[in-house]
């Protein structure tokens, strides 16, 4: 699955249209918390395990982009 990361906007966008926004975790330096923008795209089945996997993928893609680029 393809993810497009925008570091300045702190987002990871999936080819399905799912957008995950990241914010720093205040009490854990270097950690990020991701939240899916609502609404979830209609093209995605509402399935907890699928969404959990996609959130992990978004986090991995965002972390990888941060390592390759400059951190916000």
C-alpha positions in Angstrom: 0.0 0.0 0.0 1.2 3.4 -0.9 1.6 6.3 1.6 2.5 9.9 0.8 4.1 11.8 3.7 4.0 15.5 4.1 6.4 16.4 6.9 5.6 20.1 7.2 1.8 19.3 7.5 2.6 16.2 9.7 0.4 13.9 7.6 0.5 10.6 5.9 -2.0 10.0 3.2 -2.9 6.6 1.9 -3.8 6.0 -1.8 -7.4 5.2 -0.6 -7.7 8.8 0.7 -7.2 8.0 4.4 -5.3 10.9 6.1 -3.4 10.4 9.3 -2.2 13.5 11.2 0.6 13.3 13.6 1.4 15.5 16.7 4.3 15.2 19.1 3.6 13.3 22.3 4.1 16.0 25.1 5.6 13.7 27.7 7.8 11.5 25.4 10.4 13.4 23.5 10.7 12.2 19.9 7.4 10.2 20.0 4.4 11.0 17.7 0.7 10.3 18.0 -1.3 9.7 14.8 -5.0 10.2 14.4 -7.1 9.5 11.4 -9.0 12.5 9.8 -12.7 12.0 9.8 -14.6 10.8 7.9 -12.9 7.5 7.0 -13.0 7.2 3.2 -16.0 5.2 1.9 -13.6 3.1 -0.1 -12.3 1.5 3.1 -14.3 -1.2 4.8 -15.0 -0.3 8.5 -12.9 -3.1 9.9 -11.0 -2.6 13.1 -8.0 -4.9 12.2 -7.6 -3.2 8.8 -7.7 0.3 10.2 -5.2 -0.7 13.0 -2.9 -2.1 10.3 -3.2 1.1 8.3 -2.5 3.3 11.3 0.7 1.2 12.0 1.7 1.6 8.3 1.1 5.4 8.5 3.2 5.6 11.6 6.0 3.6 9.9 5.9 5.8 6.8 5.9 9.0 8.8 8.8 7.8 11.0 10.8 6.7 8.0 10.2 10.1 6.3 11.3 11.9 9.4 14.6 9.9 9.5 15.3 10.7 5.9 14.3 14.4 6.0 14.5 17.1 8.6 12.3 16.8 11.6 9.7 19.5 12.3 
